[in-house]
Amino acid sequence: MQKLITLNAVKACTTKSRSYIYDAMGRGEFPKQVKLGGRSVAWVESEVQEWIDARIAARDEECVH
């Protein structure tokens, strides 16, 4: 079962601002939100965690080279 998280939770776990998150989504560099109805949106927690994991992997790859 997938868990959905709010923008505040995304900001807290990524330490990124709202504007960064939406800009990165527009560039295809961050997971897109899921519309829940009206103006309510959320993100799939596992997709955000995969994004974080990819940043860590890229850092670790840089350290090796």
mmCIF file of the N, C-alpha and C atoms, coordinates in Angstrom:
data_MODEL
# 
_entry.id   MODEL 
# 
loop_
_atom_site.group_PDB 
_atom_site.id 
_atom_site.type_symbol 
_atom_site.label_atom_id 
_atom_site.label_alt_id 
_atom_site.label_comp_id 
_atom_site.label_asym_id 
_atom_site.label_entity_id 
_atom_site.label_seq_id 
_atom_site.pdbx_PDB_ins_code 
_atom_site.Cartn_x 
_atom_site.Cartn_y 
_atom_site.Cartn_z 
_atom_site.occupancy 
_atom_site.B_iso_or_equiv 
_atom_site.pdbx_formal_charge 
_atom_site.auth_seq_id 
_atom_site.auth_comp_id 
_atom_site.auth_asym_id 
_atom_site.auth_atom_id 
_atom_site.pdbx_PDB_model_num 
ATOM 1   N N  . MET A 1 1  ? 0.841   -1.183 0.000   1.00 0.00 ? 1  MET A N  1 
ATOM 2   C CA . MET A 1 1  ? 0.000   0.000  0.000   1.00 0.00 ? 1  MET A CA 1 
ATOM 3   C C  . MET A 1 1  ? 0.886   1.246  0.000   1.00 0.00 ? 1  MET A C  1 
ATOM 4   N N  . GLN A 1 2  ? 0.565   2.187  -0.858  1.00 0.00 ? 2  GLN A N  1 
ATOM 5   C CA . GLN A 1 2  ? 1.324   3.431  -0.957  1.00 0.00 ? 2  GLN A CA 1 
ATOM 6   C C  . GLN A 1 2  ? 0.819   4.436  0.068   1.00 0.00 ? 2  GLN A C  1 
ATOM 7   N N  . LYS A 1 3  ? 1.738   5.223  0.607   1.00 0.00 ? 3  LYS A N  1 
ATOM 8   C CA . LYS A 1 3  ? 1.389   6.270  1.562   1.00 0.00 ? 3  LYS A CA 1 
ATOM 9   C C  . LYS A 1 3  ? 1.568   7.619  0.892   1.00 0.00 ? 3  LYS A C  1 
ATOM 10  N N  . LEU A 1 4  ? 0.592   8.503  1.058   1.00 0.00 ? 4  LEU A N  1 
ATOM 11  C CA . LEU A 1 4  ? 0.666   9.849  0.535   1.00 0.00 ? 4  LEU A CA 1 
ATOM 12  C C  . LEU A 1 4  ? 1.090   10.813 1.632   1.00 0.00 ? 4  LEU A C  1 
ATOM 13  N N  . ILE A 1 5  ? 1.911   11.810 1.258   1.00 0.00 ? 5  ILE A N  1 
ATOM 14  C CA . ILE A 1 5  ? 2.368   12.794 2.232   1.00 0.00 ? 5  ILE A CA 1 
ATOM 15  C C  . ILE A 1 5  ? 2.098   14.205 1.706   1.00 0.00 ? 5  ILE A C  1 
ATOM 16  N N  . THR A 1 6  ? 1.935   15.133 2.619   1.00 0.00 ? 6  THR A N  1 
ATOM 17  C CA . THR A 1 6  ? 1.614   16.517 2.284   1.00 0.00 ? 6  THR A CA 1 
ATOM 18  C C  . THR A 1 6  ? 2.866   17.284 1.864   1.00 0.00 ? 6  THR A C  1 
ATOM 19  N N  . LEU A 1 7  ? 2.644   18.473 1.321   1.00 0.00 ? 7  LEU A N  1 
ATOM 20  C CA . LEU A 1 7  ? 3.753   19.342 0.943   1.00 0.00 ? 7  LEU A CA 1 
ATOM 21  C C  . LEU A 1 7  ? 4.640   19.649 2.146   1.00 0.00 ? 7  LEU A C  1 
ATOM 22  N N  . ASN A 1 8  ? 4.035   19.890 3.299   1.00 0.00 ? 8  ASN A N  1 
ATOM 23  C CA . ASN A 1 8  ? 4.846   20.169 4.492   1.00 0.00 ? 8  ASN A CA 1 
ATOM 24  C C  . ASN A 1 8  ? 5.753   18.997 4.835   1.00 0.00 ? 8  ASN A C  1 
ATOM 25  N N  . ALA A 1 9  ? 5.259   17.783 4.675   1.00 0.00 ? 9  ALA A N  1 
ATOM 26  C CA . ALA A 1 9  ? 6.080   16.601 4.942   1.00 0.00 ? 9  ALA A CA 1 
ATOM 27  C C  . ALA A 1 9  ? 7.189   16.468 3.899   1.00 0.00 ? 9  ALA A C  1 
ATOM 28  N N  . VAL A 1 10 ? 6.877   16.769 2.633   1.00 0.00 ? 10 VAL A N  1 
ATOM 29  C CA . VAL A 1 10 ? 7.884   16.719 1.571   1.00 0.00 ? 10 VAL A CA 1 
ATOM 30  C C  . VAL A 1 10 ? 8.978   17.743 1.861   1.00 0.00 ? 10 VAL A C  1 
ATOM 31  N N  . LYS A 1 11 ? 8.570   18.954 2.225   1.00 0.00 ? 11 LYS A N  1 
ATOM 32  C CA . LYS A 1 11 ? 9.541   19.995 2.551   1.00 0.00 ? 11 LYS A CA 1 
ATOM 33  C C  . LYS A 1 11 ? 10.412  19.593 3.732   1.00 0.00 ? 11 LYS A C  1 
ATOM 34  N N  . ALA A 1 12 ? 9.817   18.981 4.729   1.00 0.00 ? 12 ALA A N  1 
ATOM 35  C CA . ALA A 1 12 ? 10.563  18.569 5.920   1.00 0.00 ? 12 ALA A CA 1 
ATOM 36  C C  . ALA A 1 12 ? 11.583  17.484 5.607   1.00 0.00 ? 12 ALA A C  1 
ATOM 37  N N  . CYS A 1 13 ? 11.216  16.496 4.820   1.00 0.00 ? 13 CYS A N  1 
ATOM 38  C CA . CYS A 1 13 ? 12.147  15.389 4.580   1.00 0.00 ? 13 CYS A CA 1 
ATOM 39  C C  . CYS A 1 13 ? 13.166  15.698 3.495   1.00 0.00 ? 13 CYS A C  1 
ATOM 40  N N  . THR A 1 14 ? 12.896  16.680 2.627   1.00 0.00 ? 14 THR A N  1 
ATOM 41  C CA . THR A 1 14 ? 13.871  17.028 1.584   1.00 0.00 ? 14 THR A CA 1 
ATOM 42  C C  . THR A 1 14 ? 14.658  18.286 1.927   1.00 0.00 ? 14 THR A C  1 
ATOM 43  N N  . THR A 1 15 ? 14.195  19.054 2.870   1.00 0.00 ? 15 THR A N  1 
ATOM 44  C CA . THR A 1 15 ? 14.723  20.375 3.246   1.00 0.00 ? 15 THR A CA 1 
ATOM 45  C C  . THR A 1 15 ? 14.674  21.353 2.079   1.00 0.00 ? 15 THR A C  1 
ATOM 46  N N  . LYS A 1 16 ? 13.791  21.120 1.130   1.00 0.00 ? 16 LYS A N  1 
ATOM 47  C CA . LYS A 1 16 ? 13.627  22.009 -0.023  1.00 0.00 ? 16 LYS A CA 1 
ATOM 48  C C  . LYS A 1 16 ? 12.383  22.869 0.167   1.00 0.00 ? 16 LYS A C  1 
ATOM 49  N N  . SER A 1 17 ? 12.408  24.044 -0.455  1.00 0.00 ? 17 SER A N  1 
ATOM 50  C CA . SER A 1 17 ? 11.280  24.967 -0.364  1.00 0.00 ? 17 SER A CA 1 
ATOM 51  C C  . SER A 1 17 ? 10.164  24.560 -1.327  1.00 0.00 ? 17 SER A C  1 
ATOM 52  N N  . ARG A 1 18 ? 9.009   25.149 -1.110  1.00 0.00 ? 18 ARG A N  1 
ATOM 53  C CA . ARG A 1 18 ? 7.866   24.911 -1.982  1.00 0.00 ? 18 ARG A CA 1 
ATOM 54  C C  . ARG A 1 18 ? 8.233   25.283 -3.424  1.00 0.00 ? 18 ARG A C  1 
ATOM 55  N N  . SER A 1 19 ? 8.863   26.438 -3.600  1.00 0.00 ? 19 SER A N  1 
ATOM 56  C CA . SER A 1 19 ? 9.192   26.883 -4.958  1.00 0.00 ? 19 SER A CA 1 
ATOM 57  C C  . SER A 1 19 ? 10.191  25.942 -5.623  1.00 0.00 ? 19 SER A C  1 
ATOM 58  N N  . TYR A 1 20 ? 11.184  25.440 -4.877  1.00 0.00 ? 20 TYR A N  1 
ATOM 59  C CA . TYR A 1 20 ? 12.128  24.490 -5.450  1.00 0.00 ? 20 TYR A CA 1 
ATOM 60  C C  . TYR A 1 20 ? 11.396  23.228 -5.900  1.00 0.00 ? 20 TYR A C  1 
ATOM 61  N N  . ILE A 1 21 ? 10.517  22.717 -5.059  1.00 0.00 ? 21 ILE A N  1 
ATOM 62  C CA . ILE A 1 21 ? 9.801   21.476 -5.358  1.00 0.00 ? 21 ILE A CA 1 
ATOM 63  C C  . ILE A 1 21 ? 8.976   21.630 -6.638  1.00 0.00 ? 21 ILE A C  1 
ATOM 64  N N  . TYR A 1 22 ? 8.215   22.719 -6.743  1.00 0.00 ? 22 TYR A N  1 
ATOM 65  C CA . TYR A 1 22 ? 7.386   22.910 -7.928  1.00 0.00 ? 22 TYR A CA 1 
ATOM 66  C C  . TYR A 1 22 ? 8.222   23.195 -9.170  1.00 0.00 ? 22 TYR A C  1 
ATOM 67  N N  . ASP A 1 23 ? 9.304   23.948 -9.030  1.00 0.00 ? 23 ASP A N  1 
ATOM 68  C CA . ASP A 1 23 ? 10.198  24.188 -10.175 1.00 0.00 ? 23 ASP A CA 1 
ATOM 69  C C  . ASP A 1 23 ? 10.817  22.878 -10.660 1.00 0.00 ? 23 ASP A C  1 
ATOM 70  N N  . ALA A 1 24 ? 11.304  22.055 -9.719  1.00 0.00 ? 24 ALA A N  1 
ATOM 71  C CA . ALA A 1 24 ? 11.921  20.774 -10.070 1.00 0.00 ? 24 ALA A CA 1 
ATOM 72  C C  . ALA A 1 24 ? 10.888  19.835 -10.710 1.00 0.00 ? 24 ALA A C  1 
ATOM 73  N N  . MET A 1 25 ? 9.651   19.865 -10.238 1.00 0.00 ? 25 MET A N  1 
ATOM 74  C CA . MET A 1 25 ? 8.597   19.062 -10.861 1.00 0.00 ? 25 MET A CA 1 
ATOM 75  C C  . MET A 1 25 ? 8.400   19.503 -12.305 1.00 0.00 ? 25 MET A C  1 
ATOM 76  N N  . GLY A 1 26 ? 8.402   20.803 -12.543 1.00 0.00 ? 26 GLY A N  1 
ATOM 77  C CA . GLY A 1 26 ? 8.214   21.329 -13.879 1.00 0.00 ? 26 GLY A CA 1 
ATOM 78  C C  . GLY A 1 26 ? 9.323   20.919 -14.841 1.00 0.00 ? 26 GLY A C  1 
ATOM 79  N N  . ARG A 1 27 ? 10.526  20.734 -14.295 1.00 0.00 ? 27 ARG A N  1 
ATOM 80  C CA . ARG A 1 27 ? 11.667  20.293 -15.104 1.00 0.00 ? 27 ARG A CA 1 
ATOM 81  C C  . ARG A 1 27 ? 11.738  18.775 -15.196 1.00 0.00 ? 27 ARG A C  1 
ATOM 82  N N  . GLY A 1 28 ? 10.830  18.075 -14.527 1.00 0.00 ? 28 GLY A N  1 
ATOM 83  C CA . GLY A 1 28 ? 10.847  16.616 -14.535 1.00 0.00 ? 28 GLY A CA 1 
ATOM 84  C C  . GLY A 1 28 ? 11.918  16.033 -13.638 1.00 0.00 ? 28 GLY A C  1 
ATOM 85  N N  . GLU A 1 29 ? 12.390  16.811 -12.663 1.00 0.00 ? 29 GLU A N  1 
ATOM 86  C CA . GLU A 1 29 ? 13.471  16.379 -11.778 1.00 0.00 ? 29 GLU A CA 1 
ATOM 87  C C  . GLU A 1 29 ? 12.998  16.009 -10.374 1.00 0.00 ? 29 GLU A C  1 
ATOM 88  N N  . PHE A 1 30 ? 11.701  16.041 -10.152 1.00 0.00 ? 30 PHE A N  1 
ATOM 89  C CA . PHE A 1 30 ? 11.142  15.710 -8.839  1.00 0.00 ? 30 PHE A CA 1 
ATOM 90  C C  . PHE A 1 30 ? 9.804   15.025 -9.079  1.00 0.00 ? 30 PHE A C  1 
ATOM 91  N N  . PRO A 1 31 ? 9.430   14.081 -8.216  1.00 0.00 ? 31 PRO A N  1 
ATOM 92  C CA . PRO A 1 31 ? 8.147   13.381 -8.407  1.00 0.00 ? 31 PRO A CA 1 
ATOM 93  C C  . PRO A 1 31 ? 6.960   14.338 -8.459  1.00 0.00 ? 31 PRO A C  1 
ATOM 94  N N  . LYS A 1 32 ? 6.022   14.041 -9.325  1.00 0.00 ? 32 LYS A N  1 
ATOM 95  C CA . LYS A 1 32 ? 4.816   14.862 -9.439  1.00 0.00 ? 32 LYS A CA 1 
ATOM 96  C C  . LYS A 1 32 ? 3.838   14.521 -8.325  1.00 0.00 ? 32 LYS A C  1 
ATOM 97  N N  . GLN A 1 33 ? 3.038   15.508 -7.993  1.00 0.00 ? 33 GLN A N  1 
ATOM 98  C CA . GLN A 1 33 ? 2.044   15.310 -6.955  1.00 0.00 ? 33 GLN A CA 1 
ATOM 99  C C  . GLN A 1 33 ? 0.833   14.548 -7.492  1.00 0.00 ? 33 GLN A C  1 
ATOM 100 N N  . VAL A 1 34 ? 0.021   14.048 -6.576  1.00 0.00 ? 34 VAL A N  1 
ATOM 101 C CA . VAL A 1 34 ? -1.229  13.356 -6.894  1.00 0.00 ? 34 VAL A CA 1 
ATOM 102 C C  . VAL A 1 34 ? -2.366  14.284 -6.485  1.00 0.00 ? 34 VAL A C  1 
ATOM 103 N N  . LYS A 1 35 ? -3.262  14.579 -7.399  1.00 0.00 ? 35 LYS A N  1 
ATOM 104 C CA . LYS A 1 35 ? -4.403  15.429 -7.082  1.00 0.00 ? 35 LYS A CA 1 
ATOM 105 C C  . LYS A 1 35 ? -5.431  14.603 -6.315  1.00 0.00 ? 35 LYS A C  1 
ATOM 106 N N  . LEU A 1 36 ? -5.872  15.163 -5.209  1.00 0.00 ? 36 LEU A N  1 
ATOM 107 C CA . LEU A 1 36 ? -6.823  14.452 -4.348  1.00 0.00 ? 36 LEU A CA 1 
ATOM 108 C C  . LEU A 1 36 ? -8.231  15.014 -4.467  1.00 0.00 ? 36 LEU A C  1 
ATOM 109 N N  . GLY A 1 37 ? -8.365  16.118 -5.159  1.00 0.00 ? 37 GLY A N  1 
ATOM 110 C CA . GLY A 1 37 ? -9.665  16.753 -5.304  1.00 0.00 ? 37 GLY A CA 1 
ATOM 111 C C  . GLY A 1 37 ? -9.592  18.193 -4.876  1.00 0.00 ? 37 GLY A C  1 
ATOM 112 N N  . GLY A 1 38 ? -10.304 19.038 -5.572  1.00 0.00 ? 38 GLY A N  1 
ATOM 113 C CA . GLY A 1 38 ? -10.243 20.464 -5.270  1.00 0.00 ? 38 GLY A CA 1 
ATOM 114 C C  . GLY A 1 38 ? -8.827  20.973 -5.415  1.00 0.00 ? 38 GLY A C  1 
ATOM 115 N N  . ARG A 1 39 ? -8.324  21.626 -4.385  1.00 0.00 ? 39 ARG A N  1 
ATOM 116 C CA . ARG A 1 39 ? -6.951  22.135 -4.409  1.00 0.00 ? 39 ARG A CA 1 
ATOM 117 C C  . ARG A 1 39 ? -6.015  21.267 -3.588  1.00 0.00 ? 39 ARG A C  1 
ATOM 118 N N  . SER A 1 40 ? -6.477  20.112 -3.191  1.00 0.00 ? 40 SER A N  1 
ATOM 119 C CA . SER A 1 40 ? -5.703  19.225 -2.325  1.00 0.00 ? 40 SER A CA 1 
ATOM 120 C C  . SER A 1 40 ? -4.803  18.308 -3.151  1.00 0.00 ? 40 SER A C  1 
ATOM 121 N N  . VAL A 1 41 ? -3.502  18.291 -2.802  1.00 0.00 ? 41 VAL A N  1 
ATOM 122 C CA . VAL A 1 41 ? -2.540  17.413 -3.462  1.00 0.00 ? 41 VAL A CA 1 
ATOM 123 C C  . VAL A 1 41 ? -1.657  16.750 -2.412  1.00 0.00 ? 41 VAL A C  1 
ATOM 124 N N  . ALA A 1 42 ? -1.016  15.690 -2.818  1.00 0.00 ? 42 ALA A N  1 
ATOM 125 C CA . ALA A 1 42 ? -0.075  14.979 -1.947  1.00 0.00 ? 42 ALA A CA 1 
ATOM 126 C C  . ALA A 1 42 ? 0.951   14.302 -2.846  1.00 0.00 ? 42 ALA A C  1 
ATOM 127 N N  . TRP A 1 43 ? 2.013   13.785 -2.240  1.00 0.00 ? 43 TRP A N  1 
ATOM 128 C CA . TRP A 1 43 ? 3.060   13.074 -2.974  1.00 0.00 ? 43 TRP A CA 1 
ATOM 129 C C  . TRP A 1 43 ? 3.129   11.651 -2.464  1.00 0.00 ? 43 TRP A C  1 
ATOM 130 N N  . VAL A 1 44 ? 3.540   10.741 -3.346  1.00 0.00 ? 44 VAL A N  1 
ATOM 131 C CA . VAL A 1 44 ? 3.727   9.350  -2.951  1.00 0.00 ? 44 VAL A CA 1 
ATOM 132 C C  . VAL A 1 44 ? 5.039   9.289  -2.171  1.00 0.00 ? 44 VAL A C  1 
ATOM 133 N N  . GLU A 1 45 ? 4.949   8.869  -0.929  1.00 0.00 ? 45 GLU A N  1 
ATOM 134 C CA . GLU A 1 45 ? 6.107   8.875  -0.033  1.00 0.00 ? 45 GLU A CA 1 
ATOM 135 C C  . GLU A 1 45 ? 7.287   8.097  -0.609  1.00 0.00 ? 45 GLU A C  1 
ATOM 136 N N  . SER A 1 46 ? 7.032   6.931  -1.194  1.00 0.00 ? 46 SER A N  1 
ATOM 137 C CA . SER A 1 46 ? 8.116   6.105  -1.728  1.00 0.00 ? 46 SER A CA 1 
ATOM 138 C C  . SER A 1 46 ? 8.822   6.793  -2.897  1.00 0.00 ? 46 SER A C  1 
ATOM 139 N N  . GLU A 1 47 ? 8.091   7.572  -3.701  1.00 0.00 ? 47 GLU A N  1 
ATOM 140 C CA . GLU A 1 47 ? 8.716   8.291  -4.815  1.00 0.00 ? 47 GLU A CA 1 
ATOM 141 C C  . GLU A 1 47 ? 9.619   9.405  -4.310  1.00 0.00 ? 47 GLU A C  1 
ATOM 142 N N  . VAL A 1 48 ? 9.190   10.092 -3.262  1.00 0.00 ? 48 VAL A N  1 
ATOM 143 C CA . VAL A 1 48 ? 10.026  11.134 -2.665  1.00 0.00 ? 48 VAL A CA 1 
ATOM 144 C C  . VAL A 1 48 ? 11.270  10.494 -2.045  1.00 0.00 ? 48 VAL A C  1 
ATOM 145 N N  . GLN A 1 49 ? 11.101  9.361  -1.388  1.00 0.00 ? 49 GLN A N  1 
ATOM 146 C CA . GLN A 1 49 ? 12.256  8.669  -0.796  1.00 0.00 ? 49 GLN A CA 1 
ATOM 147 C C  . GLN A 1 49 ? 13.219  8.202  -1.878  1.00 0.00 ? 49 GLN A C  1 
ATOM 148 N N  . GLU A 1 50 ? 12.705  7.737  -3.013  1.00 0.00 ? 50 GLU A N  1 
ATOM 149 C CA . GLU A 1 50 ? 13.575  7.348  -4.133  1.00 0.00 ? 50 GLU A CA 1 
ATOM 150 C C  . GLU A 1 50 ? 14.374  8.549  -4.635  1.00 0.00 ? 50 GLU A C  1 
ATOM 151 N N  . TRP A 1 51 ? 13.751  9.725  -4.686  1.00 0.00 ? 51 TRP A N  1 
ATOM 152 C CA . TRP A 1 51 ? 14.444  10.950 -5.100  1.00 0.00 ? 51 TRP A CA 1 
ATOM 153 C C  . TRP A 1 51 ? 15.579  11.259 -4.130  1.00 0.00 ? 51 TRP A C  1 
ATOM 154 N N  . ILE A 1 52 ? 15.302  11.142 -2.835  1.00 0.00 ? 52 ILE A N  1 
ATOM 155 C CA . ILE A 1 52 ? 16.327  11.368 -1.816  1.00 0.00 ? 52 ILE A CA 1 
ATOM 156 C C  . ILE A 1 52 ? 17.458  10.347 -1.974  1.00 0.00 ? 52 ILE A C  1 
ATOM 157 N N  . ASP A 1 53 ? 17.104  9.081  -2.139  1.00 0.00 ? 53 ASP A N  1 
ATOM 158 C CA . ASP A 1 53 ? 18.104  8.023  -2.309  1.00 0.00 ? 53 ASP A CA 1 
ATOM 159 C C  . ASP A 1 53 ? 18.986  8.283  -3.531  1.00 0.00 ? 53 ASP A C  1 
ATOM 160 N N  . ALA A 1 54 ? 18.384  8.794  -4.602  1.00 0.00 ? 54 ALA A N  1 
ATOM 161 C CA . ALA A 1 54 ? 19.160  9.095  -5.813  1.00 0.00 ? 54 ALA A CA 1 
ATOM 162 C C  . ALA A 1 54 ? 20.149  10.221 -5.556  1.00 0.00 ? 54 ALA A C  1 
ATOM 163 N N  . ARG A 1 55 ? 19.779  11.228 -4.768  1.00 0.00 ? 55 ARG A N  1 
ATOM 164 C CA . ARG A 1 55 ? 20.705  12.313 -4.418  1.00 0.00 ? 55 ARG A CA 1 
ATOM 165 C C  . ARG A 1 55 ? 21.880  11.767 -3.606  1.00 0.00 ? 55 ARG A C  1 
ATOM 166 N N  . ILE A 1 56 ? 21.597  10.840 -2.689  1.00 0.00 ? 56 ILE A N  1 
ATOM 167 C CA . ILE A 1 56 ? 22.652  10.234 -1.878  1.00 0.00 ? 56 ILE A CA 1 
ATOM 168 C C  . ILE A 1 56 ? 23.567  9.398  -2.758  1.00 0.00 ? 56 ILE A C  1 
ATOM 169 N N  . ALA A 1 57 ? 22.997  8.624  -3.671  1.00 0.00 ? 57 ALA A N  1 
ATOM 170 C CA . ALA A 1 57 ? 23.795  7.796  -4.571  1.00 0.00 ? 57 ALA A CA 1 
ATOM 171 C C  . ALA A 1 57 ? 24.682  8.663  -5.460  1.00 0.00 ? 57 ALA A C  1 
ATOM 172 N N  . ALA A 1 58 ? 24.153  9.801  -5.949  1.00 0.00 ? 58 ALA A N  1 
ATOM 173 C CA . ALA A 1 58 ? 24.950  10.692 -6.787  1.00 0.00 ? 58 ALA A CA 1 
ATOM 174 C C  . ALA A 1 58 ? 26.110  11.271 -5.975  1.00 0.00 ? 58 ALA A C  1 
ATOM 175 N N  . ARG A 1 59 ? 25.875  11.613 -4.736  1.00 0.00 ? 59 ARG A N  1 
ATOM 176 C CA . ARG A 1 59 ? 26.942  12.108 -3.871  1.00 0.00 ? 59 ARG A CA 1 
ATOM 177 C C  . ARG A 1 59 ? 28.009  11.054 -3.680  1.00 0.00 ? 59 ARG A C  1 
ATOM 178 N N  . ASP A 1 60 ? 27.590  9.834  -3.401  1.00 0.00 ? 60 ASP A N  1 
ATOM 179 C CA . ASP A 1 60 ? 28.528  8.755  -3.178  1.00 0.00 ? 60 ASP A CA 1 
ATOM 180 C C  . ASP A 1 60 ? 29.329  8.439  -4.444  1.00 0.00 ? 60 ASP A C  1 
ATOM 181 N N  . GLU A 1 61 ? 28.695  8.551  -5.598  1.00 0.00 ? 61 GLU A N  1 
ATOM 182 C CA . GLU A 1 61 ? 29.375  8.313  -6.873  1.00 0.00 ? 61 GLU A CA 1 
ATOM 183 C C  . GLU A 1 61 ? 30.445  9.373  -7.112  1.00 0.00 ? 61 GLU A C  1 
ATOM 184 N N  . GLU A 1 62 ? 30.153  10.625 -6.745  1.00 0.00 ? 62 GLU A N  1 
ATOM 185 C CA . GLU A 1 62 ? 31.125  11.702 -6.884  1.00 0.00 ? 62 GLU A CA 1 
ATOM 186 C C  . GLU A 1 62 ? 32.351  11.454 -6.003  1.00 0.00 ? 62 GLU A C  1 
ATOM 187 N N  . CYS A 1 63 ? 32.132  10.899 -4.826  1.00 0.00 ? 63 CYS A N  1 
ATOM 188 C CA . CYS A 1 63 ? 33.230  10.643 -3.884  1.00 0.00 ? 63 CYS A CA 1 
ATOM 189 C C  . CYS A 1 63 ? 34.170  9.570  -4.407  1.00 0.00 ? 63 CYS A C  1 
ATOM 190 N N  . VAL A 1 64 ? 33.666  8.649  -5.205  1.00 0.00 ? 64 VAL A N  1 
ATOM 191 C CA . VAL A 1 64 ? 34.453  7.548  -5.723  1.00 0.00 ? 64 VAL A CA 1 
ATOM 192 C C  . VAL A 1 64 ? 35.365  8.034  -6.850  1.00 0.00 ? 64 VAL A C  1 
ATOM 193 N N  . HIS A 1 65 ? 34.912  9.010  -7.632  1.00 0.00 ? 65 HIS A N  1 
ATOM 194 C CA . HIS A 1 65 ? 35.680  9.469  -8.790  1.00 0.00 ? 65 HIS A CA 1 
ATOM 195 C C  . HIS A 1 65 ? 36.591  10.570 -8.443  1.00 0.00 ? 65 HIS A C  1 
# 
